[in-house]
Structures are given as C-alpha cells and as structure tokens.
C-alpha cells in the first residue's frame, strides 16, 4: 500500500515521532553515503530533529512512493541533507550527504 503524500509540516512531525519512538532505519546506501562524507548516523539524526523541509515531496515513480528531504546543520555546523521516506510508522533514511552549496 502506498503511503499518502504529506505536507512539509506533517512530514516533519511524523519524522520527529518516528525518531522519538525509535522507529528510524538507515538504508545501506545512506550508511555508505554518510561514510563517504565522513558523517555519522548521529549527524543525520541531528539534522532530522532540528532541520527543515523546504521542498515539496518527490514522487519516486519506480518505487511508487513519496520521498522527502530535510536539510540542516550537524552539531559541528556542517550543512547536511537527508532524503527519507515513510513505511507505516517508521522512517527510512534513503540517503544523506553534506551540502557544499
């Protein structure tokens, strides 16, 4: 079943609930990307907690699901973006990367 499209504020609130309830998973791709940029899962969670969703969600045609991007600062003030999706009451972090621009 396809998750319904959430607005930016709804997605942020649901992401925070997932974090509070320990319902966040990191894809293997997101872990690889974090390692490449010398970032950690803690950095990603910091951005997920304190960052902002500026763009409307993207529809992934191949997977038939909505994806969201949150951006913010890590604890050491690095700009970072995290792409995520929801599956039931869990958030899955798809990819993460340092924003250089």
ROSE-4610 file (N, C-alpha, C; in Angstrom, 1 decimal, always signed):
// ROSE-4610
residu = [X/X/X/X/X/X/X/X/X/X/X/X/X/X/X/X/X/X/X/X/X/X/X/X/X/X/X/X/X/X/X/X/X/X/X/X/X/X/X/X/X/X/X/X/X/X/X/X/X/X/X/X/X/X/X/X/X/X/X/X/X/X/X/X/X/X/X/X/X/X/X/X/X/X/X/X/X/X/X/X/X/X/X/X/X/X/X/X/X/X/X/X/X/X/X/X/X/X/X/X/X/X/X/X/X/X/X/X/X/X/X/X/X/X/X/X/X/X/X/X/X/X/X/X/X/X/X/X/X/X/X/X/X/X/X/X/X/X/X/X/X/X/X/X/X/X/X/X/X/X/X/X/X/X/X/X/X/X/X/X/X/X/X/X/X/X/X/X/X/X/X/X/X/X/X/X/X/X/X/X/X/X/X/X/X/X/X/X/X/X/X/X/X/X/X/X/X/X/X/X/X/X/X/X/X/X/X/X/X/X/X/X/X/X/X/X/X/X/X/X/X/X/X/X/X/X/X/X/X/X/X/X/X/X/X/X/X/X/X/X/X/X/X/X/X/X/X/X/X/X/X/X/X/X/X/X/X/X/X/X/X/X/X/X/X/X/X/X/X/X/X/X/X/X/X/X/X/X/X/X/X/X/X/X/X/X/X/X/X/X/X/X/X/X/X/X/X/X/X/X/X/X/X]
num = [1/1/1/2/2/2/3/3/3/4/4/4/5/5/5/6/6/6/7/7/7/8/8/8/9/9/9/10/10/10/11/11/11/12/12/12/13/13/13/14/14/14/15/15/15/16/16/16/17/17/17/18/18/18/19/19/19/20/20/20/21/21/21/22/22/22/23/23/23/24/24/24/25/25/25/26/26/26/27/27/27/28/28/28/29/29/29/30/30/30/31/31/31/32/32/32/33/33/33/34/34/34/35/35/35/36/36/36/37/37/37/38/38/38/39/39/39/40/40/40/41/41/41/42/42/42/43/43/43/44/44/44/45/45/45/46/46/46/47/47/47/48/48/48/49/49/49/50/50/50/51/51/51/52/52/52/53/53/53/54/54/54/55/55/55/56/56/56/57/57/57/58/58/58/59/59/59/60/60/60/61/61/61/62/62/62/63/63/63/64/64/64/65/65/65/66/66/66/67/67/67/68/68/68/69/69/69/70/70/70/71/71/71/72/72/72/73/73/73/74/74/74/75/75/75/76/76/76/77/77/77/78/78/78/79/79/79/80/80/80/81/81/81/82/82/82/83/83/83/84/84/84/85/85/85/86/86/86/87/87/87/88/88/88/89/89/89/90/90/90/91/91/91/92/92/92/93/93/93/94/94/94/95/95/95/96/96/96/97/97/97/98/98/98/99/99/99/100/100/100/101/101/101]
x = [+0.8/+0.0/+0.9/+0.6/+1.3/+1.0/+2.0/+1.8/+1.2/+0.4/-0.2/+0.8/+0.7/+1.5/+1.3/+2.3/+2.2/+2.8/+2.2/+2.8/+4.1/+4.8/+6.1/+6.0/+5.0/+4.9/+4.5/+3.6/+3.1/+4.3/+5.1/+6.2/+7.3/+7.5/+8.5/+7.9/+6.7/+6.1/+6.1/+5.8/+5.9/+7.3/+8.3/+9.7/+10.1/+9.7/+10.1/+9.4/+8.2/+7.6/+8.3/+8.7/+9.5/+10.8/+11.5/+12.7/+12.5/+11.5/+11.2/+10.8/+10.2/+9.8/+10.8/+12.0/+13.0/+12.6/+11.8/+11.4/+12.0/+13.4/+14.1/+15.1/+15.1/+16.1/+17.0/+18.2/+19.1/+19.3/+19.1/+19.3/+20.9/+21.2/+22.7/+23.3/+22.5/+23.0/+23.3/+22.4/+22.6/+23.8/+24.0/+25.3/+26.5/+26.5/+27.6/+27.9/+26.8/+27.0/+27.5/+27.0/+27.5/+29.0/+29.4/+30.8/+31.7/+31.2/+31.9/+32.2/+31.1/+31.2/+31.7/+32.2/+32.7/+31.7/+30.4/+29.3/+28.9/+28.1/+27.6/+26.1/+25.6/+24.2/+23.7/+24.5/+24.1/+24.0/+24.9/+24.7/+23.4/+23.1/+21.8/+20.6/+20.6/+19.5/+19.4/+20.6/+20.5/+19.8/+20.2/+19.5/+18.1/+17.7/+16.3/+15.5/+16.1/+15.4/+15.3/+16.4/+16.4/+16.3/+16.4/+16.4/+15.0/+14.9/+13.7/+13.5/+12.2/+11.8/+11.4/+12.2/+11.9/+11.1/+11.3/+10.8/+9.6/+8.7/+7.6/+8.2/+7.4/+7.9/+8.1/+8.9/+9.1/+8.4/+7.8/+7.2/+8.2/+8.6/+9.5/+8.7/+8.7/+7.9/+8.2/+9.5/+10.0/+9.5/+9.5/+9.1/+7.7/+7.0/+5.7/+5.5/+6.4/+6.4/+6.8/+6.4/+6.8/+8.1/+9.0/+10.3/+10.3/+11.0/+11.1/+12.6/+12.9/+14.3/+14.3/+15.1/+15.2/+16.7/+16.9/+18.2/+18.4/+19.7/+20.0/+21.5/+21.8/+23.2/+23.5/+24.7/+25.1/+25.6/+25.9/+26.4/+27.7/+28.5/+29.7/+29.5/+28.2/+27.9/+28.1/+28.1/+28.2/+26.8/+26.6/+25.3/+25.1/+23.9/+23.6/+22.2/+22.0/+20.6/+20.4/+19.2/+18.8/+17.5/+17.6/+16.4/+15.8/+14.4/+13.8/+12.4/+11.9/+10.5/+9.9/+8.6/+7.9/+7.4/+7.4/+6.8/+6.1/+4.7/+3.9/+4.3/+4.7/+5.0/+6.5/+7.3/+8.7/+9.2/+10.4/+11.0/+12.3/+12.5/+13.7/+14.5/+15.7/+16.6/+17.3/+17.0/+17.4/+18.8/+19.1/+20.5/+20.7/+22.0/+22.4/+23.7/+23.8/+25.1/+25.3/+26.6/+26.9/+26.6/+26.0/+25.6/+26.8/+27.4/+28.5/+28.1/+26.9/+26.4/+25.1]
y = [-1.2/+0.0/+1.3/+2.2/+3.4/+4.4/+4.9/+5.9/+7.2/+7.9/+9.1/+10.2/+11.2/+12.3/+13.2/+13.6/+14.5/+15.9/+16.9/+18.2/+18.3/+19.4/+19.6/+19.5/+20.2/+20.2/+18.9/+18.2/+16.9/+15.9/+16.0/+15.0/+15.3/+16.5/+16.8/+16.3/+16.5/+16.0/+14.5/+13.8/+12.3/+11.8/+12.5/+12.1/+12.3/+13.3/+13.5/+12.4/+12.0/+10.9/+9.6/+9.4/+8.2/+8.1/+9.3/+9.4/+9.1/+9.8/+9.7/+8.2/+7.5/+6.1/+5.1/+5.5/+4.6/+3.9/+4.5/+3.8/+4.5/+4.5/+5.1/+4.0/+3.8/+2.8/+3.5/+3.1/+3.6/+2.6/+3.0/+2.1/+1.9/+0.8/+0.6/+1.7/+2.2/+3.3/+4.5/+4.8/+6.0/+5.9/+4.7/+4.4/+4.6/+4.1/+4.3/+5.8/+6.5/+7.9/+8.7/+8.4/+9.0/+8.8/+7.6/+7.3/+8.0/+8.1/+8.9/+10.3/+10.9/+12.4/+12.5/+11.4/+11.5/+12.1/+11.6/+12.0/+10.7/+10.9/+9.8/+9.7/+8.6/+8.4/+9.5/+9.8/+10.8/+12.2/+12.5/+13.7/+13.7/+12.6/+12.5/+12.7/+12.1/+12.2/+13.7/+14.3/+15.7/+16.6/+16.4/+17.1/+16.8/+15.5/+15.2/+15.8/+15.9/+16.6/+18.1/+18.7/+20.2/+20.9/+20.1/+20.7/+21.1/+21.5/+22.0/+21.3/+21.1/+20.6/+21.8/+22.1/+23.3/+23.0/+21.8/+21.4/+20.5/+20.5/+19.6/+18.2/+17.1/+15.8/+15.4/+14.4/+13.9/+12.6/+12.3/+11.0/+10.2/+9.1/+8.1/+7.1/+7.3/+6.5/+5.1/+4.8/+3.4/+2.6/+3.3/+2.6/+2.9/+3.8/+4.2/+4.7/+5.7/+6.2/+7.6/+8.3/+9.7/+9.7/+10.6/+10.9/+12.3/+12.6/+13.9/+14.2/+15.5/+15.9/+16.9/+16.7/+17.6/+18.1/+19.4/+20.0/+20.7/+20.7/+21.4/+21.3/+21.6/+21.7/+20.5/+19.9/+18.9/+19.6/+18.9/+19.5/+20.3/+19.9/+20.7/+21.7/+22.1/+23.1/+22.8/+21.6/+21.2/+21.2/+21.7/+21.7/+20.3/+19.7/+18.4/+18.2/+17.3/+16.9/+15.4/+15.1/+13.7/+13.4/+12.5/+12.1/+10.9/+10.9/+9.8/+9.6/+8.4/+8.0/+7.4/+7.2/+6.6/+5.2/+4.3/+3.0/+2.6/+2.7/+2.6/+3.6/+3.1/+4.1/+4.2/+3.9/+4.0/+5.0/+5.6/+6.5/+5.7/+5.7/+5.1/+6.1/+6.3/+7.3/+6.6/+7.2/+6.7/+7.1/+8.3/+8.8/+10.1/+10.4/+11.6/+12.1/+13.4/+14.0/+15.4/+15.8/+17.1/+18.1/+19.2/+20.3/+21.2/+21.4/+22.3/+23.6/+23.7/+24.9/+25.4]
z = [+0.0/+0.0/+0.0/-0.9/-1.0/+0.2/+0.8/+1.8/+1.2/+1.9/+1.3/+1.4/+0.5/+0.5/+1.7/+2.3/+3.5/+3.1/+3.7/+3.6/+4.3/+4.1/+4.8/+6.3/+6.9/+8.3/+8.9/+8.1/+8.5/+8.5/+7.4/+7.3/+8.4/+8.7/+9.8/+11.1/+11.4/+12.7/+12.7/+11.6/+11.6/+11.8/+11.1/+11.3/+12.7/+13.4/+14.8/+15.7/+15.4/+16.1/+15.9/+14.7/+14.4/+15.2/+15.2/+16.0/+17.5/+18.0/+19.5/+19.8/+18.9/+19.2/+18.7/+18.3/+17.8/+16.6/+15.7/+14.5/+13.3/+13.3/+12.2/+11.7/+10.4/+9.9/+8.8/+8.7/+7.7/+6.6/+5.4/+4.3/+4.2/+3.5/+3.3/+2.5/+1.6/+0.8/+1.6/+2.5/+3.4/+4.2/+4.7/+5.6/+4.7/+3.5/+2.6/+2.3/+2.0/+1.7/+3.0/+4.1/+5.3/+5.5/+5.3/+5.4/+4.4/+3.2/+2.1/+2.5/+3.1/+3.5/+4.9/+5.5/+6.9/+7.9/+7.7/+8.6/+9.3/+10.4/+11.2/+11.2/+11.7/+11.9/+12.9/+13.9/+14.8/+14.1/+13.2/+12.4/+11.6/+11.0/+10.3/+11.2/+12.4/+13.3/+13.8/+14.0/+14.5/+13.4/+12.2/+11.1/+11.0/+11.2/+11.1/+12.3/+13.4/+14.6/+14.4/+14.0/+14.0/+12.7/+11.6/+10.3/+9.8/+8.5/+7.9/+6.6/+6.2/+4.9/+4.1/+3.1/+2.3/+1.0/+0.5/-0.8/-0.6/-1.6/-1.6/-1.8/-1.4/-1.6/-3.1/-3.3/-4.7/-4.8/-6.0/-6.2/-6.9/-6.3/-6.9/-7.8/-9.1/-10.0/-9.9/-9.9/-9.9/-8.7/-7.5/-6.3/-5.8/-6.5/-6.2/-4.7/-4.4/-3.0/-3.0/-1.9/-1.7/-1.0/-1.4/-0.6/-0.2/+0.9/+1.5/+1.7/+1.7/+2.0/+3.1/+4.1/+5.2/+5.2/+5.5/+5.5/+6.8/+7.2/+8.4/+8.7/+10.0/+10.4/+11.4/+11.2/+12.2/+13.5/+14.5/+15.7/+15.5/+14.5/+14.3/+13.1/+12.8/+11.9/+10.4/+10.1/+8.7/+8.1/+6.9/+6.2/+5.6/+5.9/+5.5/+5.0/+4.1/+3.7/+3.9/+4.2/+4.4/+3.6/+2.7/+2.0/+2.7/+2.9/+3.6/+3.1/+3.6/+3.2/+4.4/+4.4/+5.5/+5.0/+5.9/+5.6/+6.9/+6.8/+8.0/+9.1/+10.3/+11.3/+11.5/+10.5/+10.5/+9.5/+9.7/+8.7/+8.3/+7.0/+6.4/+5.7/+6.2/+5.7/+4.4/+3.3/+2.0/+1.7/+1.8/+1.5/+2.4/+2.5/+3.3/+2.7/+2.7/+2.1/+2.7/+2.6/+3.0/+1.9/+2.3/+1.3/+1.2/+0.1/-0.1/-0.7/-1.3/-1.9/-1.2]
